[in-house]
């Protein structure tokens, strides 16, 4: 999610066209509709975590049902999404967790990407333990006490050390550097994806087992599995500038939207709508919960949210 400013990988990922008749490799191709002058079609980048999918689901539903656009969605990792957006292969990113190097390159220097305003949601990554464990061991929420409890978190995958569970290897995290620089007796173990990480967390919680995990807000899972953040050394501006030397907490990041500059200038009502699209953490979690836990399709979840929040989304169309 983001390094995710936290979680995207700088390693290039493939771009997948999700609409139409099957998936297509988009590393060399573009949606035939993206950045098309005068087209009534919008192509949105959608990331792998459910909060980002919720943004796109609601935006897509309103663009199609209220503004008469066709919407294509493209699945792409965070850093490659900036390249695709710059090149006009997608028209908009609706949830970025902070990539200052990409912003400088494409927004400030090349002017091929235009800031689309805040999403209205503040993101934060951290290390979390289940609240039932924090109640049993109140001092476990201070990073300086983690080594004392490392044995509680050992798993078959952690090599005799405590396990710090991360999600997808495509998320850029500071966790390996933090473990090393804070001299913690832990091993970072990747679940493989957000969905796999959620499955593991829910299983640990069902059995009331200890776990220590990289996690983030906003995220609907907090409503199902209460978790308490472990306090890392305080974040200060620049403390994460050198990835190898990071020894501080993750920042709180106001999440941002970005538009291809050509689309921002010529995208008509669709571009204006996406610039105004702004909702709350509670709104996003409501849709995410319907998709991830209640197993509604993104379109069904979007429709349900739209039907009950007319006063919110009507302002985006004005």
C-alpha positions in Angstrom: 0.0 0.0 0.0 2.4 2.6 0.2 5.8 3.7 1.4 3.0 3.3 1.6 5.0 6.2 2.0 4.8 4.1 3.0 3.7 0.8 0.3 4.6 0.3 -3.3 7.5 -1.4 -4.8 9.9 0.3 -7.0 10.3 -2.9 -8.9 8.1 -2.7 -12.0 4.9 -4.6 -11.8 2.7 -5.6 -14.7 -0.4 -3.6 -15.6 -3.5 -5.5 -16.1 -6.6 -4.3 -17.9 -9.5 -5.5 -15.8 -12.4 -4.6 -18.1 -13.2 -6.2 -21.4 -12.6 -9.8 -22.4 -9.8 -10.9 -20.2 -6.6 -9.4 -18.9 -4.0 -7.8 -21.1 -0.4 -6.9 -20.4 -0.4 -3.1 -20.2 3.4 -2.6 -19.8 3.5 -1.6 -23.5 -0.2 -1.2 -24.2 -2.7 1.5 -23.1 -6.4 1.4 -22.6 -7.7 2.5 -26.0 -9.8 5.0 -24.1 -7.3 6.6 -21.7 -6.5 10.2 -22.3 -8.6 10.2 -25.5 -9.6 13.6 -26.6 -13.4 14.0 -26.2 -14.0 10.4 -25.2 -16.8 9.6 -22.8 -14.5 7.1 -21.1 -12.3 7.2 -18.0 -9.5 4.8 -17.1 -8.8 4.6 -13.3 -5.8 3.0 -11.6 -6.9 0.6 -8.9 -4.4 -0.7 -6.3 -4.6 -4.0 -4.6 -5.8 -3.0 -1.1 -9.5 -2.8 -0.5 -9.6 0.8 0.6 -8.3 1.9 -2.8 -10.8 -0.5 -4.5 -13.6 1.2 -2.6 -12.6 4.7 -3.9 -12.6 3.4 -7.5 -15.9 1.4 -7.0 -17.8 4.5 -5.9 -16.2 6.8 -8.5 -16.9 4.3 -11.2 -20.5 3.9 -10.2 -21.2 7.6 -10.2 -19.2 8.3 -13.4 -21.3 5.6 -15.2 -24.7 6.0 -13.7 -24.8 9.8 -13.1 -22.5 11.2 -15.7 -22.8 8.7 -18.5 -19.2 7.6 -18.9 -17.7 4.2 -19.5 -15.0 3.4 -16.9 -12.1 1.1 -17.4 -9.9 0.0 -14.4 -6.3 -0.9 -14.5 -4.6 -2.9 -11.7 -1.0 -1.6 -11.2 1.5 -1.3 -8.4 2.0 2.1 -7.0 5.2 3.3 -8.6 4.5 1.9 -12.1 1.1 3.6 -11.7 2.9 7.0 -11.8 4.6 6.0 -15.1 1.2 4.9 -16.6 -0.5 8.1 -15.4 2.3 10.3 -16.9 2.0 8.5 -20.2 -1.8 8.8 -20.4 -2.3 5.0 -20.1 -4.5 5.7 -17.1 -6.3 9.0 -16.4 -6.3 9.1 -12.5 -5.0 7.6 -9.3 -7.4 8.1 -6.5 -5.3 7.1 -3.5 -1.6 7.8 -3.2 0.2 7.4 0.1 3.1 9.7 -0.7 5.8 9.3 -3.4 7.7 12.6 -3.3 10.3 11.5 -5.8 7.5 10.7 -8.4 5.7 13.9 -7.5 8.8 16.0 -8.2 9.6 14.2 -11.4 6.1 14.2 -13.0 4.2 17.1 -11.3 6.9 19.7 -10.7 9.4 19.0 -13.5 7.7 17.3 -16.4 4.1 18.7 -15.7 2.6 15.5 -17.1 0.7 14.8 -13.9 -1.5 17.2 -12.1 -2.4 17.1 -8.4 -6.1 16.2 -8.0 -6.5 17.3 -4.4 -6.9 15.4 -1.1 -9.0 12.3 -0.8 -10.2 13.4 2.6 -8.6 10.4 4.3 -5.4 10.3 6.4 -3.4 7.1 6.1 -1.0 5.7 8.7 1.1 2.6 8.8 2.3 1.1 12.0 3.0 -2.1 14.0 0.1 -3.6 15.8 -0.7 -6.3 18.3 -4.2 -7.6 19.1 -5.8 -5.6 21.9 -6.4 -8.7 23.9 -2.6 -9.2 24.0 -2.0 -5.5 24.9 -4.4 -5.9 27.8 -2.5 -8.9 29.1 0.9 -7.3 28.7 0.5 -3.4 28.7 4.2 -2.8 28.2 4.3 -4.7 24.9 3.1 -1.6 23.1 6.5 0.1 23.6 9.0 -1.1 21.0 11.8 -1.1 23.7 10.0 -4.1 25.3 9.5 -6.1 22.1 12.6 -8.3 22.5 11.3 -9.4 25.9 8.3 -10.8 24.2 9.9 -12.1 21.0 9.3 -15.8 22.0 5.6 -15.2 22.0 5.7 -14.3 18.3 7.8 -17.2 17.0 6.4 -19.1 14.0 7.6 -21.9 11.7 8.5 -19.1 9.2 10.4 -16.8 11.5 13.6 -18.9 12.0 13.6 -18.9 15.8 13.0 -15.2 16.0 9.7 -13.3 16.7 7.6 -12.9 13.6 6.7 -9.4 12.3 4.0 -10.1 9.7 3.9 -7.9 6.6 1.5 -8.2 3.7 2.5 -8.1 0.0 6.2 -7.9 -1.0 5.1 -5.2 -3.5 4.5 -2.9 -0.6 7.5 -0.8 0.2 7.9 -0.9 4.0 10.6 0.2 6.4 10.2 -2.9 8.5 13.5 -4.8 7.7 15.5 -1.6 8.3 13.5 -0.9 11.5 14.1 -4.4 12.9 17.8 -4.1 12.1 18.4 -0.6 13.3 16.4 -1.0 16.5 18.2 -4.3 17.1 15.1 -6.3 17.5 15.1 -10.1 17.6 12.4 -10.4 14.8 12.1 -11.6 11.3 9.9 -9.9 8.7 7.6 -12.6 7.1 5.4 -11.7 4.2 1.9 -13.1 4.0 1.8 -12.4 0.3 -1.1 -10.0 -0.1 -3.5 -8.0 1.9 -6.1 -10.7 1.7 -3.7 -13.4 2.9 -2.6 -11.1 5.8 -6.2 -10.6 6.8 -6.8 -14.3 6.8 -3.8 -14.9 9.1 -4.8 -12.1 11.4 -8.4 -13.4 11.7 -7.1 -16.9 12.4 -4.7 -15.7 15.1 -7.5 -13.7 16.6 -10.0 -16.6 16.5 -7.5 -18.6 18.5 -6.5 -15.7 20.7 -2.9 -16.1 19.7 -0.2 -13.4 19.9 0.8 -11.7 16.7 2.7 -8.6 15.7 1.8 -7.2 12.3 2.5 -4.3 10.0 -0.9 -2.8 9.4 -2.5 0.5 8.4 -5.4 2.8 8.8 -7.9 3.3 7.3 -8.8 -0.4 7.3 -12.1 -2.1 8.0 -10.5 -5.0 9.8 -10.0 -2.9 13.0 -13.8 -3.3 13.4 -13.5 -7.1 13.4 -10.2 -7.5 15.2 -9.4 -4.7 17.6 -5.6 -3.9 17.5 -3.4 -1.6 19.4 -0.4 0.2 17.9 3.1 -0.4 19.2 4.9 2.9 19.7 8.0 3.2 17.6 10.5 6.0 18.0 8.6 9.2 17.0 8.5 10.3 13.4 10.3 13.5 12.5 10.6 15.1 9.1 13.5 13.4 7.2 13.9 10.5 9.6 13.0 8.1 6.8 15.0 9.9 4.1 17.7 7.1 4.0 15.8 3.8 3.6 18.7 1.8 5.1 19.0 4.0 8.2 15.3 4.3 9.2 14.7 4.0 12.9 11.5 5.9 13.4 7.7 5.4 13.1 5.8 5.9 9.9 4.2 9.3 9.3 0.5 10.2 9.1 -0.1 10.9 5.4 -3.1 12.8 4.0 -3.9 10.7 1.0 -3.9 12.4 -2.4 -5.4 12.1 -5.9 -3.5 12.6 -9.1 -4.7 13.1 -12.7 -2.9 12.9 -16.1 -2.4 16.5 -17.0 -4.1 16.2 -20.4 -7.1 14.5 -18.8 -7.2 17.2 -16.1 -7.4 19.9 -18.8 -9.7 18.2 -21.3 -11.5 15.6 -19.2 -14.6 17.7 -18.8 -17.2 16.7 -16.2 -15.3 13.5 -15.4 -12.1 15.4 -14.4 -14.1 18.0 -12.5 -15.9 15.2 -10.6 -12.7 13.4 -9.7 -11.1 16.6 -8.4 -14.2 17.1 -6.1 -14.3 13.4 -5.0 -13.6 13.6 -1.2 -14.9 11.4 1.5 -14.2 10.3 5.1 -12.4 7.4 6.6 -15.8 6.1 7.8 -17.2 6.3 4.3 -14.3 4.3 2.8 -14.4 1.7 5.6 -18.1 1.3 5.1 -17.6 0.3 1.5 -14.5 -1.7 2.2 -16.4 -3.8 4.8 -19.1 -4.6 2.3 -16.6 -5.7 -0.3 -14.2 -7.6 1.9 -16.3 -9.0 4.7 -19.9 -9.1 3.3 -18.7 -10.2 -0.1 -20.6 -7.7 -2.1 -19.2 -7.0 -5.5 -17.6 -3.5 -5.8 -20.5 -2.4 -7.9 -23.1 -3.7 -5.4 -21.2 -2.0 -2.5 -20.9 1.2 -4.4 -24.6 1.3 -5.2 -25.5 0.6 -1.6 -23.3 3.4 -0.4 -24.5 5.8 -3.1 -28.2 5.1 -2.3 -27.7 6.1 1.3 -25.3 9.0 1.0 -26.8 11.3 -1.6 -26.0 14.5 0.2 -22.3 13.6 0.1 -21.9 12.6 -3.5 -24.2 15.3 -5.0 -21.6 17.9 -4.1 -19.1 16.1 -6.2 -21.3 16.5 -9.3 -22.1 20.2 -8.9 
